[in-house]
């Protein structure tokens, strides 16, 4: 039981550390791509005379030591990692919206590092125990190693699922706003830009990226196809196909957007009904494990006490 608690504690600490590092790095990247240059500009604006070394030392320990070491390990491991694995990981990170400022090779390196660290920690705990027995504790060591290896993958899969759910939930309202903007006289690109300005979610970020690609010279249909591939959502694929077909055939854009908005709203209602129908099935396990035993104890305990007294 002590070993299980230690494994659970180590996994919890690893999740917290990864979360803190990712959040801090994401905030810094949103403010400025180079934190050192941002701090240097701040010091110069305030008139403080300082050196670059002092500014660099003012950064968090994770940015100065941990992240560069992990990236270096990722660069080394990329030489020995199959290109297919790196491409699949990069695709999954793109689907998750690149939640961490690392590349695919660095992410794979983090998985191996966590596996070695957590597995080594559990092994050290077994060796330091009064009666070390690797045969009895082998399952805990292997479990901790595999848990550390698959923990980042589980976090990435959770990010992908949550991002896709958020986009599906926001699509009907976004299409309604697009329809209103187009019917008011705006072009499709201007309507996309207006939606990306009004909202702050994953869908608005995807629309903003499409607008930037179009402004850089990319054809609209290619930018929309790239967006649907980055999101990998059936509703978005249908939406982009309808927009491209409308552009090629010369059909009214407002009419197409209104039809798509109605379809998205109907699909959202169907998903809500599906989740509601799944609720009774999901309630069976907690009811069977938690509620039914409690009811049986409450109902049968007085009868059992009376039988014991009479006997």
PAZAPA-4460 file (N, C-alpha, C; in steps of 0.05 Angstrom, whole numbers, plus 32768, in hexadecimal, padded with zeros to 4 digits):
% residues 311
    n_x    n_y    n_z   ca_x   ca_y   ca_z    c_x    c_y    c_z   seq   type   mol
   8011   7FE8   8000   8000   8000   8000   8011   8019   8000     1      X     A
   8028   8018   800F   803A   8030   8010   8046   8035   7FF4     2      X     A
   804D   801F   7FE6   8059   8022   7FCB   8044   802E   7FB8     3      X     A
   802B   8024   7FBA   8016   802F   7FA9   8012   804D   7FAE     4      X     A
   8012   8055   7FC7   800E   8071   7FCE   8026   8082   7FC3     5      X     A
   803E   8076   7FC5   8056   8085   7FBB   8054   8088   7F9D     6      X     A
   804B   8073   7F8E   8048   8076   7F71   8033   808A   7F6A     7      X     A
   801D   808A   7F79   8008   809E   7F73   8012   80BA   7F79     8      X     A
   8021   80BD   7F8F   802C   80D8   7F95   803F   80E2   7F80     9      X     A
   8051   80CF   7F76   8064   80D7   7F62   8056   80DF   7F48    10      X     A
   8042   80CF   7F40   8033   80D6   7F28   8024   80F1   7F2B    11      X     A
   8019   80F6   7F42   800C   810F   7F46   801F   8127   7F45    12      X     A
   8037   8124   7F51   804B   8139   7F50   8054   813E   7F33    13      X     A
   8058   8128   7F24   8060   812B   7F08   804B   813A   7EF8    14      X     A
   8032   8133   7EFC   801D   8142   7EEE   801C   815F   7EF5    15      X     A
   801F   8165   7F0F   801F   8181   7F18   8037   8190   7F0C    16      X     A
   804F   8184   7F0C   8066   8191   7F01   8063   8197   7EE3    17      X     A
   805A   8183   7ED4   8056   8187   7EB8   8041   819C   7EB2    18      X     A
   802B   819C   7EC2   8017   81B0   7EBE   8021   81CC   7EC4    19      X     A
   8030   81CF   7EDA   803A   81EA   7EE1   804E   81F4   7ECB    20      X     A
   805F   81E2   7EC2   8073   81EA   7EAE   8065   81F2   7E94    21      X     A
   8051   81E2   7E8C   8043   81E7   7E73   8033   8201   7E74    22      X     A
   8026   8206   7E8B   8016   821F   7E8E   8028   8237   7E8E    23      X     A
   803F   8236   7E9C   8051   824C   7E9D   805E   8252   7E82    24      X     A
   8065   823C   7E74   8071   8240   7E5A   805D   824B   7E46    25      X     A
   8044   8242   7E48   802F   824B   7E36   8029   8269   7E3A    26      X     A
   8028   8271   7E54   8023   828D   7E5A   803A   829E   7E4F    27      X     A
   8052   8295   7E53   8069   82A5   7E49   8069   82A6   7E2B    28      X     A
   8062   8290   7E1E   8062   8290   7E00   804C   82A2   7DF5    29      X     A
   8036   82A4   7E04   8020   82B6   7DFB   8029   82D3   7DFE    30      X     A
   8037   82D9   7E13   8040   82F5   7E17   8055   82FD   7E03    31      X     A
   8069   82EB   7DFF   807F   82F1   7DED   808C   82D7   7DE6    32      X     A
   8096   82D5   7DCD   80A3   82BC   7DC4   80BE   82B9   7DD2    33      X     A
   80CB   82CE   7DDB   80E5   82CD   7DE8   80E2   82DB   7E03    34      X     A
   80E1   82CD   7E19   80DE   82DA   7E33   80F6   82EB   7E3A    35      X     A
   810E   82E3   7E31   8126   82F2   7E37   8124   830E   7E2A    36      X     A
   811C   830F   7E11   8119   8328   7E03   8103   8339   7E10    37      X     A
   80EE   832D   7E19   80D8   833C   7E26   80E3   8349   7E40    38      X     A
   80F1   8339   7E50   80FD   8345   7E69   8111   835B   7E63    39      X     A
   8121   8357   7E4E   8135   836B   7E47   8127   8385   7E3E    40      X     A
   8111   8383   7E2F   8103   839B   7E26   80F6   83A8   7E3E    41      X     A
   80EC   8398   7E52   80E0   83A4   7E6A   80F5   83B3   7E7A    42      X     A
   810C   83A7   7E7D   8121   83B5   7E8D   812A   83CF   7E7E    43      X     A
   812D   83CD   7E64   8135   83E5   7E55   8120   83FB   7E56    44      X     A
   8106   83F3   7E56   80F1   8406   7E58   80F0   8414   7E73    45      X     A
   80F6   8405   7E88   80F6   8410   7EA3   8110   8420   7EA9    46      X     A
   8124   841C   7E98   813D   842B   7E9D   814F   841D   7EB0    47      X     A
   814A   8403   7EB7   815C   83F4   7EC9   8174   83EB   7EBA    48      X     A
   818B   83EF   7EC5   81A4   83E7   7EB8   81AB   83CB   7EC4    49      X     A
   81AB   83B7   7EB3   81B2   839C   7EBC   81BE   838D   7EA5    50      X     A
   81C9   8376   7EAA   81D6   8366   7E96   81C4   8350   7E8D    51      X     A
   81CB   8344   7E76   81BB   832E   7E6B   81BD   8316   7E7D    52      X     A
   81D3   8312   7E8B   81D6   82FC   7E9D   81C3   82FD   7EB4    53      X     A
   81C0   8315   7EBF   81AD   8319   7ED5   8190   8315   7ECC    54      X     A
   818A   831E   7EB3   816F   831A   7EA9   816A   82FD   7EA4    55      X     A
   817E   82EE   7E9A   817A   82D2   7E96   8177   82C2   7EB0    56      X     A
   8185   82CB   7EC4   8183   82BE   7EDE   8168   82C4   7EEC    57      X     A
   815B   82D9   7EE3   8141   82DF   7EEF   812B   82CD   7EE5    58      X     A
   8130   82BE   7ED0   811C   82AB   7EC5   8118   8294   7ED9    59      X     A
   8101   8287   7ED7   80FC   826F   7EE8   8110   8259   7EE2    60      X     A
   8114   8248   7EF6   8127   8232   7EF4   811F   821F   7EDD    61      X     A
   8105   821B   7ED9   80FC   8209   7EC5   8103   8212   7EA9    62      X     A
   8102   822D   7EA4   8109   8238   7E8A   8127   8238   7E86    63      X     A
   8137   823B   7E9B   8154   823D   7E97   8161   8221   7E96    64      X     A
   8156   820D   7EA4   8164   81F4   7EA6   8153   81DC   7E9C    65      X     A
   813B   81D9   7EA6   812B   81C1   7EA0   8124   81C0   7E82    66      X     A
   8117   81D5   7E78   810E   81D5   7E5C   8125   81D2   7E48    67      X     A
   813C   81E1   7E4B   8152   81DC   7E39   815D   81BF   7E39    68      X     A
   815F   81B4   7E52   8169   8198   7E53   8156   8185   7E45    69      X     A
   813C   8188   7E4A   8128   8177   7E3D   8129   817A   7E1F    70      X     A
   812C   8193   7E15   812E   8197   7DF8   8147   818A   7DEC    71      X     A
   815D   818C   7DFB   8176   8180   7DF2   8173   8162   7DF0    72      X     A
   8166   8156   7E04   8162   8139   7E04   814F   8132   7DEC    73      X     A
   813B   8143   7DE7   8129   813E   7DD0   8138   813F   7DB6    74      X     A
   814B   8152   7DB3   815B   8153   7D9A   816C   813A   7D97    75      X     A
   8177   8130   7DAD   8187   8118   7DAB   8176   80FF   7DA5    76      X     A
   815F   80FE   7DB3   814D   80E6   7DAE   8141   80E6   7D93    77      X     A
   813E   80FE   7D86   8132   80FF   7D6B   8143   80F1   7D57    78      X     A
   815D   80EE   7D5C   816E   80E0   7D49   8169   80C2   7D49    79      X     A
   815F   80B8   7D60   815B   809B   7D62   813D   8093   7D62    80      X     A
   812C   80A7   7D60   810F   80A1   7D60   8105   809F   7D43    81      X     A
   80F5   808B   7D3E   80EA   8088   7D23   80DA   80A2   7D1B    82      X     A
   80DD   80A9   7D01   80D0   80C1   7CF7   80B2   80BF   7CF9    83      X     A
   80A7   80A7   7CF6   808A   80A2   7CF7   8080   80A9   7D13    84      X     A
   808E   80A1   7D28   8085   80A8   7D43   8086   80C6   7D48    85      X     A
   809A   80D3   7D3E   809C   80F1   7D42   8085   80FE   7D33    86      X     A
   807F   80F5   7D1B   8069   8101   7D0B   804E   80FD   7D18    87      X     A
   8049   80E4   7D23   8030   80DF   7D31   802D   80F0   7D4A    88      X     A
   8043   80F3   7D59   8042   8103   7D71   803D   8121   7D6A    89      X     A
   804B   812A   7D54   8047   8146   7D4C   802A   814A   7D43    90      X     A
   801E   8136   7D36   8002   8138   7D2E   7FEF   813A   7D46    91      X     A
   7FF4   8129   7D5A   7FE4   812A   7D72   7FE7   8145   7D82    92      X     A
   7FFF   814F   7D82   8003   8169   7D90   7FF6   817F   7D80    93      X     A
   7FF4   817D   7D66   7FE6   8190   7D56   7FC8   818F   7D5B    94      X     A
   7FBE   8176   7D5E   7FA1   8173   7D65   7F9B   817E   7D80    95      X     A
   7FAE   817C   7D93   7FAA   8187   7DAD   7FAE   81A5   7DAF    96      X     A
   7FB6   81B2   7D98   7FBA   81CF   7D98   7FD5   81D7   7DA3    97      X     A
   7FE9   81C5   7DA2   8004   81CB   7DAC   8003   81D7   7DC8    98      X     A
   7FF9   81C7   7DDC   7FF6   81D3   7DF6   8010   81D9   7E05    99      X     A
   8026   81CC   7DFC   8040   81D1   7E09   8054   81DB   7DF5   100      X     A
   8066   81ED   7DFC   8079   81F8   7DE9   8091   81E5   7DE4   101      X     A
   808B   81CD   7DDC   809F   81B9   7DD6   8098   81AC   7DBC   102      X     A
   80AC   819F   7DAF   80A7   8191   7D96   80A1   8174   7D9C   103      X     A
   809D   8165   7D87   8095   8148   7D8A   80AC   8138   7D96   104      X     A
   80C5   813D   7D8D   80DB   812E   7D98   80DF   8133   7DB5   105      X     A
   80DC   814C   7DBE   80DE   8152   7DDA   80C8   8145   7DEB   106      X     A
   80B0   8143   7DDF   809A   8136   7DED   80A0   8118   7DF1   107      X     A
   80AB   810B   7DDC   80B2   80EF   7DDF   80C8   80EC   7DF4   108      X     A
   80DB   80FF   7DF4   80F1   80FD   7E08   80E6   8100   7E24   109      X     A
   80D2   8111   7E28   80C6   8115   7E43   80B9   80FB   7E4C   110      X     A
   80AC   80EC   7E39   80A0   80D3   7E41   80B4   80BF   7E4B   111      X     A
   80CB   80BD   7E3E   80E0   80AA   7E47   80EC   80B4   7E61   112      X     A
   80EF   80CE   7E64   80FB   80D9   7E7D   80E9   80D3   7E95   113      X     A
   80CF   80D8   7E91   80BC   80D2   7EA7   80BC   80B4   7EAE   114      X     A
   80BD   80A3   7E9A   80BE   8086   7E9F   80D6   807F   7EAF   115      X     A
   80ED   808A   7EA8   8106   8083   7EB6   8106   808F   7ED3   116      X     A
   80FC   80A8   7ED5   80FC   80B5   7EEF   80E9   80A7   7F03   117      X     A
   80D1   80A2   7EFA   80BD   8096   7F0C   80C4   8079   7F12   118      X     A
   80CC   806A   7EFD   80D4   804F   7F02   80ED   804D   7F13   119      X     A
   8100   805F   7F0F   8118   805F   7F21   8112   8067   7F3D   120      X     A
   80FF   8079   7F41   80F7   8081   7F5C   80EB   8069   7F6B   121      X     A
   80D9   805B   7F5E   80CC   8044   7F6B   80E1   802E   7F70   122      X     A
   80F3   802A   7F5D   8108   8016   7F62   811A   801E   7F79   123      X     A
   8120   8038   7F7C   8130   8041   7F93   8121   803D   7FAD   124      X     A
   8107   8041   7FAD   80F7   803D   7FC5   80F7   801F   7FCD   125      X     A
   80F6   800E   7FB9   80F7   7FF1   7FBE   8112   7FE9   7FCA   126      X     A
   8128   7FF4   7FBE   8143   7FEE   7FC8   8147   7FF8   7FE4   127      X     A
   813B   800F   7FEB   8140   801B   8005   812D   800F   801B   128      X     A
   811B   7FFE   8013   8109   7FF1   8026   8118   7FDE   8038   129      X     A
   810F   7FD8   8050   811D   7FC6   8062   8121   7FAA   8056   130      X     A
   810E   7FA0   8047   8110   7F86   803B   810B   7F89   801D   131      X     A
   811F   7F91   800E   811B   7F94   7FF1   8115   7F7A   7FE3   132      X     A
   8100   7F79   7FD4   80F8   7F61   7FC6   80EE   7F6A   7FAA   133      X     A
   80FF   7F67   7F96   80F7   7F70   7F7B   80E2   7F5E   7F6E   134      X     A
   80E1   7F45   7F76   80CE   7F33   7F6A   80B1   7F3B   7F72   135      X     A
   80AD   7F42   7F8B   8092   7F4A   7F94   808B   7F66   7F8A   136      X     A
   809F   7F78   7F88   8099   7F94   7F80   809E   7F9A   7F63   137      X     A
   80A3   7F85   7F53   80A8   7F89   7F36   8090   7F96   7F28   138      X     A
   8078   7F8D   7F30   8060   7F98   7F23   805E   7FB6   7F28   139      X     A
   8066   7FBF   7F40   8064   7FDC   7F46   8079   7FEB   7F36   140      X     A
   8091   7FE0   7F33   80A6   7FED   7F24   809E   7FF0   7F07   141      X     A
   8095   7FDA   7EFB   808C   7FDB   7EDF   8074   7FED   7EDC   142      X     A
   8061   7FEC   7EEF   804A   7FFD   7EED   8051   801B   7EEF   143      X     A
   8064   8022   7F00   806C   803E   7F02   807B   8047   7EE9   144      X     A
   808B   8035   7EDD   8099   803B   7EC4   8086   8040   7EAD   145      X     A
   8073   802D   7EAA   8060   8031   7E94   804E   8048   7E99   146      X     A
   8047   804D   7EB3   8036   8065   7EB9   8045   807F   7EB2   147      X     A
   805E   8081   7EB8   806D   8099   7EB1   8070   809C   7E93   148      X     A
   8071   8086   7E85   8074   8087   7E67   805B   8090   7E5A   149      X     A
   8044   8086   7E64   802A   808B   7E56   801C   80A3   7E62   150      X     A
   8026   80AF   7E78   8018   80C6   7E84   8018   80DE   7E71   151      X     A
   802E   80E6   7E64   802C   80FD   7E51   8019   80F7   7E3A   152      X     A
   8018   80DE   7E31   8006   80D7   7E1B   7FE9   80D9   7E23   153      X     A
   7FE3   80D1   7E3C   7FC8   80D4   7E46   7FC0   80F2   7E48   154      X     A
   7FD3   8102   7E51   7FCD   811F   7E53   7FC8   812B   7E38   155      X     A
   7FD8   8122   7E24   7FD5   812C   7E08   7FBA   8124   7DFD   156      X     A
   7FB2   810B   7E01   7F98   8101   7DF7   7F81   8110   7E04   157      X     A
   7F84   8116   7E1E   7F70   8125   7E2C   7F6E   8142   7E20   158      X     A
   7F84   814E   7E1A   7F84   8168   7E0D   7F76   8168   7DF2   159      X     A
   7F7B   8153   7DE3   7F6E   8151   7DC9   7F50   814E   7DCB   160      X     A
   7F47   813D   7DDE   7F2B   8139   7DE2   7F1D   8152   7DEB   161      X     A
   7F29   8160   7DFF   7F1C   8178   7E09   7F1C   818E   7DF4   162      X     A
   7F30   8190   7DE4   7F31   81A5   7DCF   7F1B   819F   7DBA   163      X     A
   7F19   8186   7DB2   7F04   8180   7D9E   7EE8   8184   7DA9   164      X     A
   7EE4   817E   7DC2   7ECA   8183   7DCE   7EC4   81A0   7DCF   165      X     A
   7ED8   81B1   7DD6   7ED3   81CE   7DD7   7ECD   81D9   7DBC   166      X     A
   7EDA   81CF   7DA7   7ED5   81D9   7D8C   7EB9   81D1   7D83   167      X     A
   7EB2   81B7   7D88   7E97   81AE   7D80   7E81   81BF   7D8E   168      X     A
   7E86   81C5   7DA7   7E72   81D4   7DB6   7E6F   81F1   7DAC   169      X     A
   7E85   81FC   7DA2   7E85   8218   7D9A   7E7D   821C   7D7D   170      X     A
   7E7E   8207   7D6D   7E79   820A   7D50   7E5E   8215   7D48   171      X     A
   7E47   820C   7D54   7E2D   8217   7D4C   7E2B   8235   7D51   172      X     A
   7E34   823E   7D68   7E33   825B   7D6E   7E46   826B   7D5B   173      X     A
   7E5D   825F   7D55   7E70   826D   7D43   7E64   826F   7D27   174      X     A
   7E57   825A   7D1E   7E4B   825B   7D03   7E34   826F   7D03   175      X     A
   7E25   8271   7D19   7E10   8286   7D1A   7E1C   82A2   7D17   176      X     A
   7E31   82A7   7D25   7E3E   82C1   7D23   7E4A   82C5   7D07   177      X     A
   7E55   82B0   7CFB   7E5F   82B3   7CDF   7E48   82BA   7CCC   178      X     A
   7E31   82AC   7CD0   7E1A   82B1   7CBF   7E11   82CE   7CC1   179      X     A
   7E0F   82D8   7CDA   7E06   82F4   7CDE   7E1A   8308   7CD1   180      X     A
   7E34   8302   7CD4   7E48   8314   7CC8   7E46   8314   7CAA   181      X     A
   7E43   82FD   7C9E   7E42   82FB   7C80   7E28   8308   7C76   182      X     A
   7E12   8303   7C84   7DF9   8310   7C7B   7DF9   832E   7C7F   183      X     A
   7E0A   8338   7C91   7E0C   8355   7C95   7E1E   8362   7C80   184      X     A
   7E2B   8352   7C6F   7E3B   835E   7C5A   7E58   8359   7C5B   185      X     A
   7E62   834B   7C70   7E7E   8345   7C72   7E85   832D   7C60   186      X     A
   7E9E   832D   7C57   7EA8   8315   7C49   7EAE   82FE   7C5D   187      X     A
   7EB3   82E7   7C51   7EB7   82D0   7C62   7ED1   82D3   7C73   188      X     A
   7EE6   82DE   7C67   7EFF   82E1   7C76   7EFB   82F6   7C8D   189      X     A
   7EED   830B   7C87   7EE7   831F   7C9C   7ED5   8314   7CB2   190      X     A
   7EC2   8303   7CAA   7EB1   82F6   7CBE   7EC1   82E4   7CD0   191      X     A
   7ED4   82D4   7CC5   7EE5   82C3   7CD5   7EF6   82D4   7CE8   192      X     A
   7F01   82EA   7CDE   7F10   82FC   7CEF   7F00   8307   7D06   193      X     A
   7EE7   830E   7D00   7ED5   8319   7D15   7ECF   8304   7D2A   194      X     A
   7ECB   82EB   7D23   7EC6   82D6   7D36   7EDF   82D1   7D47   195      X     A
   7EF7   82D1   7D3B   7F0F   82CD   7D4A   7F15   82E4   7D5D   196      X     A
   7F0B   82FD   7D57   7F0F   8313   7D69   7EFB   8313   7D80   197      X     A
   7EE3   830A   7D7C   7ECE   830B   7D90   7ED2   82F6   7DA5   198      X     A
   7EDC   82DE   7D9E   7EDE   82C8   7DB0   7EFA   82C2   7DB7   199      X     A
   7EFD   82B2   7DCD   7F18   82A9   7DD5   7F16   828C   7DDD   200      X     A
   7F16   827B   7DC9   7F15   825E   7DCE   7F25   8250   7DB7   201      X     A
   7F25   8236   7DB7   7F35   8227   7DA4   7F2B   822B   7D87   202      X     A
   7F11   822E   7D84   7F06   8232   7D69   7F0E   824E   7D5E   203      X     A
   7F0E   8262   7D6F   7F16   827D   7D66   7F34   827D   7D5F   204      X     A
   7F44   826F   7D6E   7F60   826D   7D68   7F65   825F   7D4D   205      X     A
   7F55   824A   7D47   7F57   823D   7D2D   7F4F   824F   7D17   206      X     A
   7F3A   825F   7D1A   7F32   8272   7D06   7F47   8288   7D02   207      X     A
   7F53   8291   7D18   7F68   82A6   7D16   7F80   829B   7D06   208      X     A
   7F87   8282   7D0A   7F9D   8277   7CFB   7F97   8275   7CDD   209      X     A
   7F7E   826E   7CD7   7F76   826E   7CBA   7F78   828A   7CAE   210      X     A
   7F70   829E   7CBD   7F72   82BA   7CB3   7F8F   82C2   7CAF   211      X     A
   7FA0   82BA   7CC1   7FBD   82C1   7CBE   7FC8   82B3   7CA5   212      X     A
   7FC1   829A   7CA1   7FCB   828B   7C8A   7FC1   8298   7C70   213      X     A
   7FA8   82A0   7C6F   7F9E   82AD   7C57   7FAC   82C8   7C52   214      X     A
   7FB1   82D7   7C68   7FBF   82F0   7C65   7FDC   82ED   7C5B   215      X     A
   7FE7   82D6   7C61   8003   82D0   7C58   8004   82C5   7C3C   216      X     A
   7FED   82C2   7C2F   7FED   82BB   7C13   7FE2   829F   7C0E   217      X     A
   7FD9   8291   7C21   7FCF   8276   7C1D   7FB2   8277   7C12   218      X     A
   7FAC   8265   7C00   7F91   8264   7BF5   7F7D   825C   7C0B   219      X     A
   7F65   8268   7C09   7F51   8264   7C1E   7F4A   8246   7C22   220      X     A
   7F45   8238   7C0C   7F3D   821C   7C0E   7F54   820B   7C1A   221      X     A
   7F6D   8212   7C14   7F83   8203   7C20   7F85   8209   7C3E   222      X     A
   7F80   8222   7C46   7F81   8229   7C62   7F6B   821B   7C71   223      X     A
   7F53   821A   7C65   7F3D   820C   7C72   7F42   81EE   7C74   224      X     A
   7F4D   81E2   7C5F   7F53   81C5   7C61   7F68   81C0   7C76   225      X     A
   7F7C   81D1   7C78   7F91   81CD   7C8D   7F84   81D0   7CA9   226      X     A
   7F71   81E2   7CAC   7F64   81E5   7CC6   7F54   81CC   7CCD   227      X     A
   7F46   81C1   7CBA   7F36   81A8   7CC0   7F49   8191   7CC6   228      X     A
   7F60   8190   7CBA   7F73   817A   7CC0   7F7F   817F   7CDC   229      X     A
   7F84   8198   7CE4   7F8F   819D   7CFE   7F7B   8196   7D14   230      X     A
   7F62   819A   7D0F   7F4D   8195   7D24   7F43   8178   7D24   231      X     A
   7F42   816C   7D0C   7F39   8150   7D0A   7F1E   814B   7D16   232      X     A
   7F0B   815C   7D0E   7EEF   815A   7D18   7EDD   8157   7D00   233      X     A
   7ECB   8144   7D01   7EB9   813F   7CEA   7EA8   8158   7CE4   234      X     A
   7E9F   8166   7CF8   7E8F   817E   7CF3   7E9F   8193   7CE5   235      X     A
   7EB8   8197   7CED   7EC8   81AB   7CE0   7ECF   81A3   7CC3   236      X     A
   7ED3   8189   7CBE   7ED9   8180   7CA3   7EC1   8185   7C91   237      X     A
   7EA9   8180   7C9B   7E90   8185   7C8C   7E8D   81A3   7C87   238      X     A
   7E93   81B3   7C9B   7E90   81D0   7C97   7EA4   81DB   7C82   239      X     A
   7EBD   81D3   7C84   7ED1   81DD   7C70   7ECA   81D3   7C54   240      X     A
   7EC0   81BA   7C52   7EB8   81AF   7C37   7EA1   81BF   7C2B   241      X     A
   7E8E   81C7   7C3C   7E77   81D7   7C33   7E80   81F3   7C2A   242      X     A
   7E92   81FF   7C39   7E9C   821A   7C32   7EAC   8219   7C18   243      X     A
   7EBD   8205   7C14   7ECD   8202   7BFC   7EBA   81FD   7BE4   244      X     A
   7EA6   81EC   7BE7   7E94   81E6   7BD2   7E83   81FF   7BCB   245      X     A
   7E7B   820E   7BDF   7E6C   8227   7BDA   7E7D   823B   7BCB   246      X     A
   7E97   823D   7BD1   7EA8   824F   7BC3   7EAC   8247   7BA6   247      X     A
   7EAE   822D   7BA1   7EB2   8223   7B86   7E9A   8225   7B74   248      X     A
   7E82   8220   7B80   7E69   8220   7B71   7E5B   823B   7B70   249      X     A
   7E64   824E   7B81   7E57   8268   7B81   7E3D   8269   7B90   250      X     A
   7E39   8257   7BA3   7E20   8257   7BB3   7E22   826C   7BC8   251      X     A
   7E0B   8276   7BD2   7E0B   828B   7BE6   7E18   8281   7C00   252      X     A
   7E2C   8290   7C09   7E3B   8288   7C21   7E2A   828A   7C3A   253      X     A
   7E18   829E   7C3C   7E07   82A0   7C53   7DF4   8288   7C55   254      X     A
   7DE9   827F   7C3F   7DD7   8268   7C3F   7DE6   824F   7C49   255      X     A
   7DFE   824B   7C3F   7E0E   8234   7C47   7E14   8235   7C65   256      X     A
   7E1B   824C   7C6F   7E22   824F   7C8B   7E09   824A   7C9C   257      X     A
   7DF2   8253   7C94   7DDA   824F   7CA3   7DD3   8231   7CA5   258      X     A
   7DD6   8223   7C8E   7DD0   8206   7C8E   7DE4   81F8   7CA0   259      X     A
   7DFE   81FF   7C9E   7E12   81F2   7CAF   7E0D   81F7   7CCD   260      X     A
   7E04   8210   7CD3   7DFE   8216   7CEF   7DE7   8205   7CFA   261      X     A
   7DD2   8202   7CE9   7DBC   81F1   7CF2   7DC5   81D4   7CF6   262      X     A
   7DD6   81CA   7CE4   7DDF   81AF   7CE7   7DF1   81AB   7D00   263      X     A
   7E02   81BF   7D05   7E13   81BD   7D1D   7E02   81BE   7D36   264      X     A
   7DEE   81CE   7D36   7DDD   81D0   7D4E   7DCD   81B6   7D52   265      X     A
   7DC5   81A9   7D3C   7DB7   8190   7D3F   7DCA   817A   7D49   266      X     A
   7DE3   817A   7D3F   7DF6   8166   7D48   7DFD   816A   7D65   267      X     A
   7DFF   8183   7D6E   7E04   8189   7D8A   7DEE   817F   7D9C   268      X     A
   7DD5   8182   7D93   7DBE   8178   7DA2   7DBE   8159   7DA2   269      X     A
   7DC6   814D   7D8C   7DC7   812F   7D8C   7DDD   8125   7D9E   270      X     A
   7DF4   8133   7D9F   7E09   812A   7DB2   7E00   812D   7DCF   271      X     A
   7DF1   8142   7DD5   7DE7   8145   7DF0   7DD4   812F   7DF7   272      X     A
   7DC2   8128   7DE4   7DB0   8112   7DE9   7DBF   80F7   7DED   273      X     A
   7DD4   80F4   7DDD   7DE4   80DB   7DDF   7DF1   80D9   7DFB   274      X     A
   7DFC   80EF   7E04   7E08   80EF   7E1F   7DF3   80EA   7E34   275      X     A
   7DDB   80F5   7E30   7DC6   80F0   7E44   7DBD   80D3   7E45   276      X     A
   7DBD   80C6   7E2E   7DB6   80A9   7E2D   7DCC   8098   7E39   277      X     A
   7DE5   80A1   7E38   7DFB   8092   7E44   7DFC   8094   7E62   278      X     A
   7DEF   80A9   7E6D   7DF1   80AD   7E8A   7DE7   8096   7E9B   279      X     A
   7DCF   8089   7E95   7DC7   8073   7EA5   7DDA   805B   7EA5   280      X     A
   7DE7   8056   7E8E   7DFA   8041   7E8D   7E13   8047   7E9E   281      X     A
   7E1C   8060   7E9D   7E33   8068   7EAD   7E2D   8068   7ECB   282      X     A
   7E14   806B   7ED2   7E0D   806B   7EEE   7E0B   804F   7EFA   283      X     A
   7E0C   803A   7EEA   7E09   801F   7EF4   7E21   8018   7F06   284      X     A
   7E39   801E   7EFE   7E51   8016   7F0D   7E52   8024   7F29   285      X     A
   7E4F   803F   7F2A   7E4F   804A   7F45   7E38   8042   7F57   286      X     A
   7E21   803D   7F4A   7E0A   8033   7F5A   7E0F   8017   7F64   287      X     A
   7E1B   8006   7F54   7E20   7FEA   7F5C   7E36   7FE9   7F71   288      X     A
   7E4A   7FFA   7F6F   7E61   7FF9   7F81   7E5D   800A   7F9A   289      X     A
   7E4E   801F   7F99   7E4C   8031   7FB0   7E30   8033   7FBC   290      X     A
   7E1C   8036   7FAC   7E01   803A   7FB7   7DF3   8021   7FC0   291      X     A
   7DF4   800B   7FB0   7DE6   7FF3   7FB7   7DF1   7FE6   7FD0   292      X     A
   7E0C   7FE4   7FD4   7E16   7FD9   7FED   7E0D   7FE9   8006   293      X     A
   7E0D   8003   8003   7E04   8014   801A   7DE7   800F   8020   294      X     A
   7DD6   800D   800B   7DBA   8008   8010   7DB6   7FEC   801D   295      X     A
   7DC5   7FD9   8014   7DC2   7FBE   801F   7DCB   7FBE   803C   296      X     A
   7DE0   7FCD   8043   7DE8   7FCE   805F   7DD3   7FDB   8071   297      X     A
   7DC8   7FF1   8066   7DB3   7FFF   8076   7D9A   7FEE   807A   298      X     A
   7D92   7FE0   8065   7D79   7FD0   8066   7D7D   7FB6   8076   299      X     A
   7D93   7FA8   8072   7D97   7F8E   807D   7DA3   7F8D   8099   300      X     A
   7DB1   7FA3   80A1   7DBF   7FA3   80BA   7DAB   7FA0   80D2   301      X     A
   7D94   7FAE   80D3   7D81   7FA9   80E9   7D76   7F8D   80EA   302      X     A
   7D70   7F82   80D3   7D67   7F66   80D2   7D7C   7F53   80DC   303      X     A
   7D95   7F57   80D4   7DAB   7F46   80DC   7DAF   7F48   80FB   304      X     A
   7DAD   7F60   8106   7DB0   7F63   8123   7D99   7F55   8132   305      X     A
   7D81   7F56   8128   7D6A   7F48   8135   7D6E   7F2A   8134   306      X     A
   7D77   7F20   811D   7D7C   7F03   811B   7D92   7EFA   812E   307      X     A
   7DA7   7F0A   8130   7DBD   7F03   8142   7DB3   7F03   815F   308      X     A
   7DA2   7F16   8166   7D97   7F18   8181   7D85   7F00   8188   309      X     A
   7D74   7EF9   8175   7D62   7EE3   8179   7D71   7EC8   817B   310      X     A
   7D86   7EC5   816C   7D96   7EAC   816E   7DA7   7EAB   8187   311      X     A
***
